[in-house]
Amino acid sequence: MSVLRKDFLWGGATAANQFEGAWDVDGKGPSVPDMCTNGSHTSPKWVTTAVRPDRLYPSHEAIDFYHHYEEDIALFAEMGFKCFRMSINWTRIFPTGMEEEPNEKGLEFYDKVFDCCKRHGIEPLVTISHYELPYALVERYNGWEGREVIDCYVRYCKTIFQRYKDKVKYWLTFNEINSGTMAMGDTLCTGIIKGYEGPVTGTVNKDQTRFQALHHMFVASAIVVKYAHEHYPQFQLGNMICFVTSYAYTCNPTDILKNQAQMRRMNWYCSDVQVRGEYPAYAKRLWEENGVALKMEPGDLEILKEGTVDFYTFSYYMSNCTSADPQAAQTSGNLAGGAKNPYLPASDWGWQIDPQGLRYTLNEIYDRYRIPLMVVENGLGARDEIEPDGSINDDYRIDYLRQHIEQMIEAVKDGVDLMGYTPWGCIDLVSASTGEMAKRYGFIYVEKYDDGTGSLARRKKKSFDWYKKVIATNGEDLA
Ligand code: BG6
């Protein structure tokens, strides 16, 4: 008997800007990722202040889900998906983020996507804002630094809640909101890049701006959670954290304390606010030591209290270590690197593979919050080869996923209440960190390459049938 819930939400995860393409079709406006060029593991992608004719912008076509959604959702259904995590592209609905009236064509597109999911018995899990801030809000307000963006976001949410109230039950307010605590998040998450053109890793914002922008996002998230609870009791609202588990490199108490500080800033700060409805006790010192003086409006703290999420979701790919030793060998990772762990292998992009870390992480989160959890991203970014007979034997991906699912099941045995699992990039799509196509995660291969060429044809990888069996047996047969 499977230990997982009978209604466990098996599925896969995507984000609009990384797979829809059609960036300027049917009235869509430009969003931050539409201003991002391609890059690689060794050469960072850039954000530009205008679309430059001599640069390649991977989001513009991506894998063109916009025109392939029926075929793609049918393939997800063939694997047995119960759930499909996707995001709505804000600028399809409000092209600059500031209009009073929505763009009907944009709304119609997601009607069609949700109807297609329904025909296949697939439950959508919708990220409202997945690294897709309207670029006009960057130019006008310096992204989320501007308090005015709260109203823009609330208008957008009210519009999509009303439109899709009978089609969508599960919503996430912001993807990986905690990425806003670090440089990479300046572009991807908070959009505090007004006038900035350069590598996405090269922004020089101060923590003052970052934490102020995050405060506005917390308030925006809480307002819409409260609103949804009052108007649509059938909805479930979640947060979403990029969980970068870190271990103290040694048992030296200095390393332990440094790691605790790292875990708080990176992983706990945002969810403590979104789940508990208040800033944590350690926030005051964190702000003081980083030169942050938050500007709040009367009523902000009350709204945070009233708009706490119903479930907690996170991405988990890797772990790293924290060391007080400046000589400690370093490794890269999802949005943030750290000290290298000598016990762990790593992907070609230097992300350390740590399945047991997922069990540990699920337990840590559940101990802290005691609300249902969902792993909404996990997976191995790897280069795939097409064999002469057309097959793609991605055993390395199967191994990675199998080991993580095993540990997820152990965590459930430990007592964690787990709602579901949607591995990242269930169909190959553009990498968020590098803009590459070569970094593939999918069960479905897409013929699209780093130079922008490719037929866009879809083909099943070996992992496709493997995952189908995993879902069919509710995680009992992982062989
Ligand atoms: C998460 C993001 O950080 O990781 C996704 O929510 C992203 O948008 C995924 O694509 C994998 O990262 P990458 O950089 O390999 O695409």
Residues whose N, C-alpha, C, O or C-beta is under 5 A from the ligand:
A	BS01	BG6	A15 E176 S315 G381 V430 S431 A432 S433 T434
